[in-house]
Amino acid sequence: MEIIQDKEHFRRFIAANPSAVVCFHSPFSAYSRRMVQCLADVEKDFAPIAFGSFDVDAGDAGELVRDFAIVALPSVLWFRGGELFFFLCGERSAKSLEKILRSLP
């Protein structure tokens, strides 16, 4: 899982990967830490999707949080072709994430 440092890194990550999942999280939240770990656990089963994590407490995440209307953490955004495809808010188990990712076209 790539650690996204700032909004420019985020934009490059989304542009460079035809399919990308990014978890917006806070390291101060137990829910967020568990969600990042769950995504890391399922990542290997979903190649060629690129997975990234963005710590909203570091860098310049405020603009992206506003742009995507993120109101709770963790929030997982899936992009296809640079466009937001799917938005998931709240913690999920690895099993639940696998089911959701497999169910989407």
N, C-alpha and C positions, 0 to 999 in steps of 0.2 A: 504494500500500500504506500503510495506516494504521499509524503507530508507536504501540503500546500502552504507556502509561507505568506503569501499576500495576494491581493486581487489580480495583479498582473500575472503571477504564477498560475492562479486559478484560470484566468482567460487562456493562457498558453496550454494548460493541461486539457481544458475542454476542446480547444481548437485542434490539438495534436491527436486526440483520441476519438474515433468515430462513435464509440460508446463508452461513457464514463459515469461512474457513480462517485459522488462526493458526499462525505458525512461532515456536516457542520456541527461542531461539538465544543464542549468546554472541558478541560482537564480537571476542573474543580467539581464536576458533576459525576457521580457514580453511574448514573444512567448513560451518560455520554461515553465514559470509559468502557463500559460493558458493550455498548453498541459498536464502538470502533473495533473492539476485540472480536465481536461476532462477524463483522464485515471482513476482518483479516482472516478469520477462520473459513469463511465461504469463498473467499477470493479465488483460490486455486481451482475451484470447480466451475468458474464462470469466465475463463479466458475465451475470447480476447477482450472482455470488458476491463477497462482500466479503473482501479479503485484509488481514491484519494481521501485524505482527511484534512479538514481546515479548522484550526483552533480559533474560535471567534474572539477569544480573549487576547490573542496576539496579533500583531500586524494591523492591517487596515480592513478588517472584515465588515465594518459598519455599513458601507455602501452596498455590499453584496447581500447582507442580511436584509436591508431595506428593499433592494431590488427584487428579491425572491420572497418577500413577505414572511420571513422566518420569525415565528413568534415563540417557538419552544425548541429546546434542545434535548436530545439530538434530533437533527433533521437530515434526511438522506434525499439527495436530489440525483436523478438519473438523467443524463443528457444523451441525445442521439443526434449526430450531425450538428453539434453545437447548440441545439435547442433543448429546452427543458421538456422531458418526456414523462417523468413520473416524480411525484413528491411524497415522501413518507415522513411523518412527524411522530416522534416518540420512540422509546426503546422496543426492540423486538429480539426474540431469541434467534440463534443461528438457524434453527429449523424453520422458524417462521420466515426469516429472510430468504432462505433457499426456496421455500414455497412461493413467495411473492415474486422473486426474480424469475423462477421457471414459468410462472403463470402469465407473464407479460409477453406480448408478441415480439 
